[in-house]
Amino acid sequence: MFDQLTEIITNYVEVDKEDIKPESRFMEDLGFTSFDFMSMLGEIEDELDVEIVQEEAADIRTVQEAVDYLERLKA
């Protein structure tokens, strides 16, 4: 799931896959805007065939938190 997510992240921000760590924060470390983040969530929904609850997504700050959330949705 982490590798799949890092692949999607690189579509939205100028960052190398190797530089994306589990503790990387979307806004502060990776340079996401709110619009980038919401656009990425839409792509994740399509790619992984999941439905992301916007209120829950608002609490996601790091890549690992996103991985954990998506793994729960897929379970």
Backbone as numpy.savetxt, mean C-alpha at the origin, in Angstrom:
# Nx Ny Nz CAx CAy CAz Cx Cy Cz
3.00 -11.29 -0.36 2.17 -10.09 -0.36 3.05 -8.83 -0.36
4.16 -8.86 0.40 5.04 -7.68 0.46 5.59 -7.35 -0.92
6.08 -8.38 -1.63 6.65 -8.13 -2.97 5.59 -7.60 -3.93
4.40 -8.15 -3.85 3.31 -7.71 -4.72 2.99 -6.24 -4.43
2.97 -5.89 -3.16 2.65 -4.51 -2.78 3.76 -3.54 -3.20
5.02 -3.94 -3.05 6.10 -3.05 -3.45 6.07 -2.80 -4.95
5.68 -3.80 -5.71 5.55 -3.64 -7.16 4.50 -2.57 -7.48
3.38 -2.60 -6.78 2.31 -1.62 -7.00 2.77 -0.22 -6.54
3.46 -0.16 -5.40 3.93 1.13 -4.88 4.80 1.85 -5.90
5.65 1.11 -6.60 6.57 1.76 -7.56 5.83 2.36 -8.75
4.56 2.01 -8.94 3.75 2.63 -9.99 3.32 4.04 -9.61
3.40 4.37 -8.32 2.85 5.64 -7.83 3.88 6.64 -7.36
5.02 6.17 -6.92 6.06 7.09 -6.44 7.42 6.69 -7.01
8.30 7.67 -7.11 9.65 7.45 -7.63 10.52 6.87 -6.52
10.48 5.56 -6.36 11.30 4.90 -5.34 11.66 3.51 -5.86
12.87 3.07 -5.57 13.31 1.75 -5.99 12.72 0.69 -5.06
12.38 -0.46 -5.65 11.80 -1.55 -4.84 12.68 -1.89 -3.65
14.01 -1.87 -3.86 14.95 -2.24 -2.79 14.88 -1.27 -1.62
14.42 -0.05 -1.87 14.37 0.97 -0.82 13.07 0.92 -0.02
12.13 0.08 -0.41 10.86 -0.04 0.31 11.01 -1.11 1.38
10.87 -0.70 2.62 11.02 -1.59 3.77 9.66 -1.76 4.45
9.50 -2.83 5.24 8.22 -3.01 5.96 7.85 -1.79 6.81
8.86 -1.14 7.39 8.58 0.00 8.27 8.45 1.32 7.52
8.62 1.31 6.20 8.48 2.54 5.41 7.07 3.10 5.54
7.01 4.40 5.82 5.71 5.08 5.93 5.35 5.65 4.56
4.10 5.47 4.18 3.67 5.89 2.84 3.90 7.38 2.60
3.44 8.22 3.49 3.52 9.67 3.27 4.94 10.20 3.55
5.45 9.92 4.74 6.71 10.52 5.18 7.93 9.96 4.45
7.99 8.63 4.26 9.19 8.01 3.71 9.12 7.79 2.20
7.95 7.47 1.69 7.83 7.12 0.27 7.31 8.27 -0.58
6.81 9.34 0.06 6.41 10.52 -0.68 5.02 10.46 -1.30
4.16 9.61 -0.77 2.78 9.53 -1.27 2.00 10.78 -0.91
1.12 11.20 -1.79 0.10 12.19 -1.45 -1.16 11.40 -1.11
-2.14 12.07 -0.56 -3.41 11.39 -0.27 -4.02 10.83 -1.54
-3.92 11.58 -2.63 -4.48 11.13 -3.90 -3.75 9.88 -4.40
-2.41 9.88 -4.31 -1.63 8.70 -4.71 -2.08 7.48 -3.93
-2.23 7.67 -2.62 -2.58 6.56 -1.73 -3.94 5.99 -2.10
-4.92 6.85 -2.29 -6.26 6.38 -2.64 -6.27 5.71 -4.01
-5.52 6.25 -4.95 -5.41 5.63 -6.28 -4.79 4.24 -6.17
-3.76 4.13 -5.34 -3.10 2.84 -5.15 -4.07 1.83 -4.55
-4.89 2.27 -3.59 -5.86 1.36 -2.98 -6.82 0.81 -4.03
-7.23 1.66 -4.96 -8.10 1.20 -6.04 -7.44 0.13 -6.88
-6.16 0.32 -7.19 -5.45 -0.69 -7.97 -5.30 -1.99 -7.18
-5.04 -1.88 -5.88 -4.91 -3.08 -5.04 -6.22 -3.85 -5.03
-7.34 -3.13 -4.93 -8.64 -3.80 -4.95 -8.81 -4.60 -6.23
-8.44 -4.00 -7.36 -8.56 -4.69 -8.65 -7.60 -5.87 -8.76
-6.35 -5.64 -8.38 -5.31 -6.67 -8.52 -5.57 -7.88 -7.62
-5.96 -7.62 -6.38 -6.09 -8.69 -5.39 -7.53 -9.16 -5.20
-8.45 -8.52 -5.90 -9.87 -8.86 -5.78 -10.34 -8.81 -4.33
-10.08 -7.68 -3.68 -10.53 -7.45 -2.31 -11.29 -6.13 -2.27
-12.03 -5.93 -1.19 -12.72 -4.65 -0.98 -12.14 -3.99 0.25
-11.52 -2.84 0.05 -10.87 -2.11 1.14 -11.86 -1.12 1.73
-12.01 -1.18 3.06 -12.88 -0.25 3.77 -12.10 1.04 3.98
-12.61 2.15 3.42 -11.88 3.43 3.45 -11.52 3.87 4.87
-12.45 3.68 5.82 -12.18 4.09 7.20 -11.02 3.30 7.79
-10.92 2.01 7.45 -9.82 1.19 7.95 -8.52 1.56 7.23
-8.60 1.84 5.95 -7.41 2.21 5.17 -6.80 3.50 5.69
-7.62 4.38 6.23 -7.12 5.66 6.74 -6.15 5.47 7.91
-6.22 4.31 8.57 -5.33 4.03 9.71 -4.01 3.41 9.28
-3.86 3.07 8.02 -2.64 2.43 7.53 -1.56 3.48 7.30
-0.45 3.31 7.98 0.65 4.27 7.87 1.89 3.66 7.20
2.16 2.37 7.47 3.39 1.75 6.96 3.07 0.64 5.97
4.09 0.25 5.23 3.94 -0.84 4.26 3.53 -2.13 4.98
4.15 -2.40 6.13 3.81 -3.63 6.86 2.36 -3.60 7.34
1.87 -2.47 7.78 0.47 -2.37 8.19 -0.44 -2.67 7.00
-0.06 -2.22 5.80 -0.84 -2.51 4.60 -0.81 -4.00 4.29
0.37 -4.61 4.40 0.50 -6.05 4.15 -0.37 -6.84 5.12
-0.31 -6.49 6.41 -1.10 -7.18 7.43 -2.60 -7.05 7.13
-3.02 -5.85 6.77 -4.43 -5.59 6.47 -4.88 -6.42 5.27
-4.07 -6.42 4.21 -4.44 -7.14 3.00 -4.45 -8.66 3.24
-3.55 -9.14 4.05 -3.54 -10.57 4.37 -4.79 -10.96 5.15
-5.25 -10.06 6.04 -6.50 -10.33 6.76 -7.68 -10.36 5.79
-7.70 -9.45 4.81 -8.79 -9.42 3.83 -8.81 -10.69 2.97
-7.63 -11.18 2.64 -7.53 -12.36 1.77 -7.84 -13.66 2.52
-7.73 -13.62 3.85 -7.92 -14.85 4.66 -9.36 -15.32 4.64
